[in-house]
Amino acid sequence: MTAHLAQAAVAVPLLGAVLAFLLGRRNAGAYALAALGTLGGLVAAILLVAQQLTTPVAQHLVTVGSLPLGPALKAPLELRVTPTGALIAAVALFVATCVQMFARWYLFSDPRYRSFAATVSAFTAAMVLVVLSDDVLLTLVGWEVMAWCSYLLIGHESNQPGPRRAALKAFLVTRVADAPLVVGLAGLAMGARTTRISEIVTAWSTSNLDAHGTLRLVLLLGLVCGVLGKSAQLPFTDWLPDAMEGPTPASALIHAATMVAAGTVVLAQFLPLLAAEPTARLTLVIVAGATSVFAAVSAFAQVDIKRLLAWSTISQVGLMLLGLGALAPGEGADAALLHLVGHAFFKSLLFLLVGWLAVVVGSTLVTRMTGATRRLPKTFVPVTLALFTMAGLPPTVAFVSKDAMLENAVRSQSDGHVEGLVGFIMLALIIVGTAAYSARAWLILQHRTVLERRGERQVLTDSHTVRDVDIVEMLRSTPEVNEFGDEIDPIEEIEEDEVLPRPGVSVRLALWLLVLGGVFGGLLAFTRLFDIDTSHLNLAMMGASVLLIVATGLVVRIMSLGQLYGDAARRLPRHIPLAASRGFGVETLYRSLVTRPVLALARGVHRLDSGVDAAATRAPGALAHAGKALDGVHGRRPATGLSWVIVGVVIASVLGVTLW
């Protein structure tokens, strides 16, 4: 039963993608097939989670049978169901289902909606395959399918140059980072003589495969490099903010539950090997921590709310990877994976809500998004709860996961591991940065404009004036009249929510389920799905983190006072938001260090190749011309000296053979 459920969680969304693309002649048909595919996978994953709640035991499951590669390398191509893996698969499928429902409204008239819906389903199936995989070949298949699907989703509006460029950039950057990952996985598999991940971890942990102690480190660093590229960590950060050129539902899927978070899952599967290599752990902690802090600063200074969310994703994923690197040997990855689950809830919710607000106000720029929740009041509560969850306030899931990672870093530091000390410092900085950009986004979205405040004050003043002269009853009882003094019928006021675009009831219900998942997801830490020590809570550290978040929020609020649009970032020097919107010149650095040298080398090779081709083309004619010239000089009779040389060579050859 478990095997069929795991296979269905992967196969049903993939089948829905194929059917939606082939048979969905109309948008409604494509939506039905694709959404039913993701929903069917979600049902299978929920049943897997229910099984793991009763018997939380990892199980190996066959997919399509082993791949015959000979006796030197075994490729069983198996899945592995664990309690945490089953939950992550269910969350990814749930987010994908919400995205499908929202995209049907958001892209209702899009002529390419059919391909979009099919790509979302295929993307989700690839992520579930990576989560449940126990074979490096299956992991690579899911990994590469996600890369292709992200390329298609980011470049969905391919008739515009911006999305085309962003899609190509994302594809190329992640491909460059994937090369060391493929080498690392291949080396680990060849050393263990199997592609099964669990056996690879056991073989490289217990046997003497690496006598010199460097090969395993090199292979793990290759694995880390691939994860950094997929997760948009330094030096690969620049592609993800540019990916905002894609439709907002695509951003919700990529950022929340699929591609960007996949690296954390893969590293968690190889965590025992990572724990055995302090250099690899320290590298991961430094790079992920620096990326997370840098991305938090960048998010705070963005002039576009959607790009703010993109940079916050980079920061949050860096936090997860930091949580893995700061672990002491022997500790589990459940705290980082719990944060991954929480991030899937609140980040997908934020992107979908921002997409809804952008439809109303016409843009995601801060200048247009200011006060957006006041114009659409029904979004105020979900936006507020989502941002509070991202900030890590209690009792949300991010509060539980961040404190669990802090506790792990403290234990690692007390055991004498420098990774724990560095990780603890970075985590404290990230908590401040996360609270800062979350508070800034909330203050912008609920900001009251100057005209609104003046109008409210004027209404209040008028009400006091009317009350003073005691004519309230007269104003209430006197009917309205036209220009001729005739009484007119009162006109019913139309509520603003009734005329503004909004998704259907089912979509809004799905958004509220995401809200509940983010707010109450921390309770998962007390279930069998996660192995997190909740019996010895460090109340002092939890209280300190809450005070740090609240203090940061107050500072941001003070910064926003008196600022246009309620934007605290306007207190910064003007060149900082401008530089932040351009990624602090990272793309310029790419062009200087990578693009221009590669293009120059390509032009040189092209010129050399063209010269060789031209020379090869002219060579026969030149040789023929030279032959004719020599033929004119030659007398048609061999010279006497040349004849004696030939005779001497023949005699010497005969004597040599005879005497030998």
C-alpha positions, -999 to 999 in steps of 0.1 A, spaced: 0 0 0 28 24 9 46 17 -23 15 25 -44 9 57 -25 44 70 -30 44 61 -66 10 79 -70 23 110 -53 49 113 -82 31 97 -111 -4 113 -108 8 150 -111 30 140 -140 1 122 -157 -20 153 -151 7 174 -168 8 152 -199 -30 150 -202 -34 187 -197 -9 195 -225 -22 169 -249 -59 169 -243 -66 203 -228 -79 220 -259 -94 248 -238 -82 265 -207 -110 250 -186 -101 215 -197 -64 220 -191 -71 234 -156 -93 204 -147 -67 179 -158 -37 196 -142 -55 205 -110 -69 170 -106 -34 156 -111 -19 177 -83 -50 171 -61 -47 133 -67 -10 134 -57 -19 155 -26 -44 128 -15 -18 101 -19 7 122 1 -18 129 29 -24 91 32 13 86 34 15 112 62 -13 94 80 6 62 78 37 78 91 19 92 121 10 57 132 42 39 122 70 64 116 95 41 100 115 47 68 106 23 40 124 15 8 100 12 -22 107 1 -58 98 25 -86 102 8 -120 128 -18 -111 166 -17 -110 187 -4 -139 211 -30 -153 245 -12 -152 266 -43 -145 282 -57 -113 304 -26 -108 274 -3 -100 240 -11 -87 211 12 -95 179 1 -77 160 32 -85 140 32 -53 120 57 -33 123 61 4 94 72 26 102 89 59 79 108 82 95 142 73 97 134 36 61 124 34 51 157 50 73 178 27 58 160 -3 23 167 10 30 204 16 46 208 -19 15 192 -35 -8 213 -14 9 246 -24 9 234 -60 -28 228 -58 -34 263 -44 -12 278 -72 -32 259 -98 -65 273 -84 -51 308 -81 -36 307 -116 -69 298 -132 -82 332 -119 -50 352 -124 -43 339 -160 -79 334 -169 -76 349 -204 -40 339 -210 -37 321 -244 -8 300 -231 -25 290 -199 -26 253 -210 11 250 -211 14 269 -178 -9 245 -160 8 215 -174 43 228 -164 31 235 -128 20 199 -125 53 185 -140 73 209 -117 55 195 -87 60 159 -97 97 166 -101 99 181 -66 81 152 -50 105 128 -68 135 146 -53 119 146 -18 111 108 -19 141 97 -39 166 72 -24 186 71 -56 210 97 -70 198 90 -106 162 97 -96 173 128 -77 191 140 -108 161 134 -130 138 154 -107 166 181 -103 169 186 -140 132 185 -147 127 213 -122 153 233 -140 135 230 -173 101 237 -158 115 268 -141 128 280 -174 94 276 -190 75 293 -161 98 322 -157 97 328 -195 60 322 -198 55 356 -214 81 348 -240 69 375 -264 85 400 -241 123 404 -238 124 407 -200 109 372 -192 130 356 -220 162 371 -206 153 362 -170 145 326 -180 177 321 -199 197 336 -171 181 313 -145 188 283 -166 224 291 -174 234 301 -138 218 269 -123 234 248 -150 269 261 -142 263 253 -105 249 219 -113 281 207 -130 300 202 -96 269 186 -82 267 159 -109 304 152 -104 299 150 -67 270 126 -69 287 105 -95 319 102 -74 300 92 -43 280 66 -62 311 51 -79 329 49 -46 300 31 -29 293 10 -60 256 19 -58 233 48 -66 211 42 -35 216 73 -12 212 55 21 239 29 11 262 57 -2 260 75 31 267 42 50 296 33 27 314 66 29 308 69 66 320 35 78 344 21 52 379 32 42 369 47 8 388 79 14 422 70 28 437 104 23 407 123 37 403 147 8 382 129 -19 351 129 2 355 166 10 359 175 -27 328 155 -36 308 171 -8 319 206 -18 307 198 -53 273 188 -38 272 220 -18 280 241 -49 251 226 -68 228 233 -38 240 269 -36 232 275 -72 197 260 -71 190 279 -39 203 313 -53 230 316 -27 263 335 -32 277 338 -58 245 327 -77 220 351 -61 213 373 -90 191 350 -110 162 347 -85 152 384 -82 152 386 -120 129 356 -121 102 379 -109 96 386 -146 75 354 -145 38 354 -135 32 357 -98 17 321 -94 49 308 -109 70 328 -84 48 313 -56 56 278 -67 93 283 -74 100 302 -42 78 283 -17 77 246 -24 98 234 -53 131 244 -69 147 268 -44 139 246 -14 150 214 -31 187 219 -22 179 218 16 162 184 11 191 169 -8 217 181 17 196 167 45 198 133 28 236 135 29 238 151 63 258 123 80 286 128 54 284 166 58 287 161 96 319 142 91 336 170 72 341 202 93 355 221 64 324 215 43 302 224 72 321 256 79 320 265 42 282 260 41 277 281 73 298 310 61 283 312 25 247 306 36 250 330 65 266 357 45 240 352 18 211 354 42 223 386 59 231 402 25 197 392 11 179 406 42 196 440 37 187 438 0 151 430 7 148 459 31 160 483 4 139 471 -25 115 495 -43 93 466 -55 73 444 -31 77 414 -53 114 417 -54 114 422 -17 98 388 -14 123 374 -38 152 386 -17 135 374 14 133 339 -1 171 339 -7 175 349 30 151 323 43 167 295 23 201 306 34 187 303 70 177 267 63 211 258 49 228 276 78 207 255 102 221 223 85 257 235 86 256 247 122 245 213 135 267 193 158 277 158 144 249 133 152 221 159 153 192 157 128 180 181 102 144 183 114 146 219 126 157 232 91 131 210 74 104 223 97 114 258 86 112 246 50 76 235 56 67 268 73 83 288 45 62 269 20 31 281 37 38 318 44 59 325 12 33 310 -12 6 329 7 25 362 4 32 359 -33 -4 350 -41 -18 379 -20 6 403 -36 -5 390 -70 -41 397 -60 -33 432 -48 -13 439 -79 -43 431 -100 -62 458 -80 -36 485 -79 -19 477 -112 17 473 -101 40 458 -74 60 489 -69 60 504 -34 46 537 -48 15 518 -60 13 491 -33 12 516 -5 -21 512 14 -32 483 -8 -47 463 20 -68 494 30 -82 494 -5 -89 457 -4 -97 452 34 -103 414 31 -66 409 25 -55 427 56 -57 398 81 -41 372 59 -13 396 48 -7 405 84 -6 369 97 17 359 68 42 387 75 41 380 113 48 344 105 78 353 83 91 376 111 90 346 135 66 359 161 50 333 184 32 309 180 39 307 143 58 279 127 88 301 119 91 310 156 94 273 165 118 264 137 141 294 143 144 288 180 151 251 173 179 261 150 192 285 175 192 258 202 211 234 178 237 261 171 241 266 209 246 229 215 271 227 186 290 257 201 291 241 235 306 210 220 335 231 207 325 233 170 333 267 154 304 262 130 280 264 159 295 298 170 294 313 136 260 299 130 246 314 162 259 349 153 245 347 118 211 334 131 209 364 154 216 388 125 191 370 103 164 373 129 169 411 130 170 414 92 139 392 88 119 413 113 131 445 95 119 437 60 87 420 73 78 451 93 86 474 64 64 454 40 35 455 65 38 492 71 38 499 34 8 477 26 -14 491 54 -2 527 51 -28 555 52 -22 583 28 -21 620 38 -54 626 20 -70 597 39 -58 611 72 -69 647 64 -103 633 53 -108 614 86 -98 645 106 -122 666 86 -151 642 91 -143 642 128 -143 680 129 -175 682 110 -192 657 132 -183 678 163 -195 710 145 -228 694 136 -233 681 171 -226 715 185 -254 732 165 -277 702 171 -289 697 136 -281 660 133 -317 649 133 -325 675 106 -298 662 84 -309 626 89 -346 632 83 -344 657 54 -347 639 20 -323 646 -9 -337 668 -36 -327 676 -72 -320 709 -88 -357 716 -91 -364 708 -54 -381 675 -60 -373 646 -37 -352 619 -53 -348 582 -44 -317 573 -25 -290 555 -44 -277 523 -29 -240 526 -21 -219 500 -38 -193 484 -16 -158 487 -30 -151 449 -25 -180 441 -49 -165 459 -78 -128 451 -73 -115 419 -89 -111 390 -65 -107 352 -69 -135 328 -62 -145 313 -29 -125 282 -33 -93 301 -39 -99 323 -9 -105 292 12 -72 278 0 -55 310 10 -69 308 45 -57 272 47 -22 285 39 -27 311 67 -36 284 92 -6 263 81 18 291 88 3 301 121 -3 267 136 24 247 117 47 249 147 25 222 164 41 197 139 72 198 160 53 180 188 42 151 164 60 120 153 68 136 119 97 156 134 124 146 158 128 179 176 135 180 213 106 200 228 110 188 263 138 211 273 129 245 259 153 274 264 127 300 275 153 327 281 165 324 245 130 323 231 121 354 250 152 372 239 145 364 202 109 377 206 122 409 222 147 413 194 120 409 168 97 434 186 125 459 191 134 457 154 98 463 144 96 494 166 128 508 151 113 503 116 81 519 126 99 549 139 119 551 107 86 551 87 71 580 105 67 610 83 79 592 52 61 591 19 42 558 14 51 548 50 83 534 37 111 531 63 137 525 35 133 561 25 155 570 55 184 553 37 207 572 14 191 574 -21 218 554 -38 213 523 -16 177 515 -28 188 522 -64 218 499 -60 196 473 -43 171 473 -71 200 465 -94 213 437 -72 242 458 -59 260 454 -93 263 416 -91 252 412 -127 279 438 -138 304 417 -119 292 386 -137 297 403 -170 332 415 -162 345 383 -147 325 357 -167 306 369 -197 332 391 -213 361 366 -209 340 338 -222 327 358 -252 362 369 -260 375 333 -258 346 323 -280 354 350 -306 390 339 -306 381 303 -311 357 313 -339 384 333 -356 409 305 -353 384 280 -366 375 303 -395 412 307 -403 418 269 -402 388 263 -424 399 290 -449 434 275 -449 421 240 -455 400 253 -483 429 271 -500 454 243 -494 446 221 -524 448 250 -548 481 262 -533 496 227 -535 484 224 -571 500 257 -580 532 248 -563 533 214 -581 529 231 -614 557 255 -606 580 227 -596 570 207 -625 582 234 -648 616 235 -632 620 197 -632 638 182 -662 618 149 -664 651 130 -659 665 120 -625 697 137 -615 729 115 -614 736 124 -577 701 114 -567 704 81 -585 736 73 -566 719 82 -533 691 58 -540 715 30 -548 735 36 -516 703 35 -495 693 1 -511 728 -14 -505 729 -2 -469 695 -17 -463 705 -51 -478 737 -52 -457 719 -42 -426 693 -70 -429 719 -96 -439 743 -88 -410 714 -86 -385 
